[in-house]
Amino acid sequence: MKLATLKDGSRDGKLVVVSRDLTRCTDASYLVRTLQAALDDWARIAPHLETLSESLEGGAVPSSRFHEHEAHSPLPRAYQWADGSAYVNHVELVRKARKAEMPASFWTDPLMYQGGSDSFIAPRDSIRMADEAWGIDMEAEVAVIVDDVPMGASLAQARDAIRLVLLVNDVSLRGLIPAELGKGFGFFQSKPSSAFSPVAVTPDELGDAWDGGKVHLPLAVDLNGKPFGRANAGVDMTFDFPTLIAHAAKTRPLVAGSIIGSGTVSNKQGGGAGKPVSAGGAGYSCIAEMRMVETIEGGEAKTPFLHFGDTVRIEMKDASGRSIFGAIEQKVEKHEG
């Protein structure tokens, strides 16, 4: 089934079930008001939501047009947002561009940071920043929302806890990252609010594209209406989602509604540094990676980070060309405040 949260003036919005073709939705708030409340009581509530989903597909319940612009991120705020770096190729390129060695442990021990989860951006709302000099960048990712996960969970327990899959734009401020990391205490100002796809889906909606830990489909990233990235999310993912979840739960339990991100989707593209989509390659899921490749190949980065007025679109389609999660489409605007 496919679930979304519509804006209704409240902090956490109103839960709706969305049709598989993303054209219609039906109110689920009489069953449970919010997605977080559904996740808190998933074993009891999910079967009722599934029944409602089938009734929606069959035209047996009242429905209305589903407008992605009216959707918030499925969880407008969450108890936990932990983002991994599962595509180690991305990390390797970063270090190579800096002429730094790649520690061997990066291939066996996932990188992960704890992001801010008290406010997410709606998928069609603007990214508002005060200064272009901060180096505004998109990072297109896949994420999962989990049920309760015990501390020290096994991979099997982690896999069984996955409830929903969705897309992410993990907005990054590249100009602020070096100074923050230089303090030795991690990201904060350089990682503002992220945005998630209009719809979160249960893994069964992905069919054969879901293998229990990865989504084997291209992630489409467009910048100002032109193809920027088409990397396959199931390729070169060194750490799958069960591994990331178990890593996050090594020293603490995770509560229902925790979101675990994959990190920037990145493909090796034949073992080289990669090529833009315009040159027949898979492109990139963030501008920083394109700049890394330019630095490696030409000695300097040429592609600028996002400017005010730029528009980013992130979407994933199934084998038939149908959008699965809806699209994250955001314009970068100047914050006046």
Steps between C-alpha positions, in 0.01 A plus 500: 500500500595864458464755778526878508448785740292795383551847637205600716638783711623275780862408567465136398236518229236244412564143383358385167529182297605568140414298191778305330494737201525801736189665357254455791500481877258418778488629854650261756473732799192322633726198552804689623572871482867504399761275346700504823196374691460222243864399541463500878226237468596341167406139572142603576454790259680377186243232409223761511705736282562214255126434480440870439764495226332212320162672534650814347634302204160344449311828526311384808581801721470877452811650345635829377773610264847459651703815450867464583523874571260450791714229657747546779794267546334172612635567849510881536723439804648182638652360816816404310667580167829313459669521164760251389752505218426164345645582158868498589587607146369845597732514803793371296455775242489766774828379643662450161420859404678608821790262421424317825530127556186293546508319837437128451242504781267714285421187296399298807367752755223737382525875540191656657397836640198604705307768314244749622155346498286760676403663171499365146422692182193406300592339166372790289597783736799723431848455644557837667854601593647837595821485297604327175858506630405220739527263204142372471484144368243225457566139596261248346455192716273210591387450859296261711273554798523229765292354779653456847849352471666353812852599598750255353253387230608227260485554125185288487334711770605817319359374169170402663465847653484683165148635457518766228732618223527859372733747326705780654658829407762533772580869453865579573692826536840409358661830592430445868600133523882530515504737798244292688681172443824674588366549851481122534139499614301426183235671287246748629459832318620341177210252502172698498153349469464213253201429275333167429287372214124570504428129548653223712432144383505157658782286356260267319400792273850483349456144377816336366687831534516442877725218618451551872783750532540702180285668235620394155377796296654820360461817705424791268645838595425803280646848537308784335312251285808319369616148597774517763505150649369155413701283741346162586426477873558124500850522352818567702307519830772363727274489807133404455223630723501211751873563550442873550213438743702249703790746507273776634359265764835369624496705820139621522148387406325675214140602548220458248513783250878524487627577150823349367650648183726341243720801438559640152430240233819455298612256231859415404406512131745246364764554764577858397416826668172519311343695215214751480167384359561727201813296422323165525579434866281444804571852620494604863258532791664812639699789355795435732568167331507658155742760633718221644519332160586833335777551754639149453494524119580866442654634817212727597127499555294690243136426578355750752284403792132598496400860438180674605244421232633150424257208512584144606280198425550151646284205394508124456291312242419132472585279202185624325597864539250582775601719792515298821540763772399818321760769448704722725510825302644804674604848399791664681399837639660766717393496863402843620491507877 
